């Protein structure tokens, strides 16, 4: 195992970003991709704060499935700025600090314009903005400021979406907020680089989780798999592996990137 020396803008001796043994906060880790990401970091030797909003039992199952020790469970409503602050405080307290933040928590509820009443439309847009975008911004601020204040490097990895580029006709607020998450990540990559903090995003296409299993097993499953020339959808572990790399010491020069993970189902220039 090797360490990479980074000197942030603040005065003082160089600090180390280790390959393993980092403190990692994963938001929305009760199931699906969040669970896969938490497992990937734990298998790598890192210590993970498993965040959940309402699914405490499933989050406990995630925690119990992690390799190693030193992991913690953290509940809280990220749509509330005070709730986001409490989550970061609890995670940092339980782990002894935070070296990596993975912004995974999101909502994705259907609301096609032609069939959604205005009151429901407005409510769902507010929900998507609060969770998908503002919670990502708030967690990033809270964690990055802790890194800056202690003069330590770190990583922030955002979970975006192919839908930010391909379009989400039945989920327009999801597509719009994920596009904003990509833009936020690039802005933060520029502003936080002098502090030794790398920020990157992934843009997954369709991948298999418990939530979408009925769709993949139903009549539309074949069409979904046919979106990729590989004739399949991704596994959550494939996305988690990319997140793990973007959070690694080797990925500093990838800061600012938006990494497409869609099996060539959507190519952008």
N, C-alpha and C positions, 0 to 999 in steps of 0.2 A: 504494500500500500504506500502511495506517495502523496505528499501534500504540495499544494501550489501556493506560493507566496503572492499576496496581493497587498498593495499599499493604497488605501483609500485616501480621499482628499484631506481628511483630518490629520493633525500632527500626531506623531507617535511611531512606535516600531511597526514593522510589517506584521500582518495577521495571517492566519492560516485558514484555508478552506479545505477541510479534509475530504477524502474520498468517501469515507464512511463515518458512522457515529454522529451524523448531523441530527438536529432537531427539526422535524418537519410537521407543519400544519396542513392538513388536507381538508378543505371544506366540502361538505356534502358527501361524506365518506361512508354512509350507512349501507350503501349497496351499489351495484352497477360499476361504472368507471371509477368512482371515488374509492370503492372497496378495492378494486384492482390496483389503483395507484398506491393506496396505503400498503397493500401486500408487497408491491414491488420495492418500495423503500425499506420496509422491514426486512425483506429477504436480503437486501443489500447491506444490512447492518445498521440502519438508521433507526431513530426513535420517533414515533409517529403520534401526533395528536389527531384522533379520529373525531371529526366534527359531525354533528347531526342537528337537524332542525326539530323534527317531531318523531322520527323513527328510532326511538331509543333502543328498542329490542334488537332491531336489525344492526344498529351501530355497535351494540354489545357483541353481536355475532362477528362483525368485522374485527373488533378488537381481539376477541378470543382466537381468531384465525391467524393472527400475525406472528411471524417468526420473532424470536428474541424477546427481550424484556424492556421495560422502561417506557411503554406506550401508555397513553392516557385517553380517556373519553371526555369530550367537551360538547355540551349542548348549548344551543342559543339561536335566537332569531336574527339572522343576518340582515333582514329587511329593515331592522331598526338600528340606526347608527350606534345607540348605546348597547344594543345586543351584540353588535359586531365587536365593539371595544371590549365587552365582557368576555367574549370568546377568545380574543387574542390574549387578554390578561390571564385567563385560565390555562390556555395552552402554554404560554411562556412560563407560567408558574409551575405547571406540571412537568414540563420538559427541562426547565432551567434555561430557557431561551428559545429563539426560533432562528434557524439558519435558512430554511426553505419554506416558501408558501406556495401551495398549489390551489389556485382559485377554480374549484370544480363545481360548487353549488350553483344550481340553476333550476328554473322552471321552464316548462315547454308545454303549454296548454293550447289546444286548437281554438282559433277565432277567425275563420275566413270572413272577409269583409262583407260579402254578399248575403250571408246568412246570420251574422252576429248582431244582435240588438246593440244600439249605441251605448247604453248604460253598461252592458257586459263588456263591450269592446274597451271602453275607457278604464274599467276596473282591471281588466286583464293586461292592458298596456302598462298601467301603473305597477302591477305586480311584477311583470317581467323586468321593467326598468329598475325597480327596487332591489330585486334579488340578483338578476343577471349582471347588471351594470354597476349600480351604486354599491352593492355589497362588495363586488370585486375592487372597486376604487377605494372603499373604506378600509378593507382588510389590507390592501397593498400599502396604503398610507401608514396604518398602524404598525405593520410589521417592518416596513422599510425604515421608519423613524427609529425603531428600536435598534436596527442594525447600524444606522448612522450614528446614533447616540453612543453606542459602545465601540465605534470604530471598526466594525466587523463587516466582511463581505457577505454576500448571500445570493439567493436565487428566488425569483418569482416566476412561476409558470402558470399561464392562464389557459383554461380550456375554452376554446372558441368553437367554431363550427364551419363546415363546408357551406351551410345555409347562408352564411354571411356573403358569399359570392354567387352561389347557385340560385338563391331565392327560396323563400319559404311561403308559398301562396296560402297555405292553411294556417301558418304560424308566423305571420309577418313581424310581430313584436320580438319573437325569438331571433329571427334572422337579423333584425335591426340592432338588437342589443348585443348580439355576438359580433356584429361588425364593429360596434362601438368598443367592445372589449379588445378586439384586435388593435384598433387605433390607440386605445388607452395604453396597451402594452408597449407599443412603439414609442409613444411619448415618454413613458416612464423609463424605457431602455436608454433613451438619450439623457434624461435628467439624472438617473441614478448610476450611470456608468462611472463617473468620477469617484463614487463611493465604493466601487468594487462590487456593485449589485447588478447582476444580469437579469434581464426580463425578456421572456419569450412566450409565444403562444403556439398551441396546436389547433388545427382546424380539421377535426375528424369528419369523415362521412358517416354512413350508417354502420353501426357496430352492434353486436349482439349483447343484450342485457336481459335481466328478468322482465323489465318493463315492456320491452318490444317483442318478447318471445311470441305472444299471440299473433302479431302481425307477420312475423317470419314463418310461422307455422300455418298461417291462413292463406286465403286465396291470393293475396298480394305478395306473398313471400318470394315467388319466382321472379316477379318484376323487380322487387327490391334488390335481389341478388344480381340480376342482370344489369343493374346500373354500372357495375364494375366489369371490365373485361376479364377479370379473374373468375367471375361467376359466383362470387360469394360476398359476404359482408365481413368486416373485421371482427376480431375477438378483442374484448376489452383489454386483455393483457398486451396486445400489440400496441395499443394507444399508450398504456401505462409505461411500456418500455421506452417509448419516445420521450415521455415526460421525465422519466428517470435520467435519461441522457441529457436533456436540456437543463436539468438541475445539477449536472455534474461539473467538476472543475474543468473538464475538457471542453465544455460547451460555451465558455465565456464569449468566444468570437461569434457565436450564434445569437447573441443578445440582439433583440429587435426583430428577430425572424418570426414569420408566421408559417409554421410547418404543416403543409397539406398531408393528411393521412386518410386518403379516400380511395385507394386502389385504382387510381386513374379513372375514377368515375366522373370527375370534373377537373378539367385542366384550364388554368388561367394563365394569361400572359403578363 
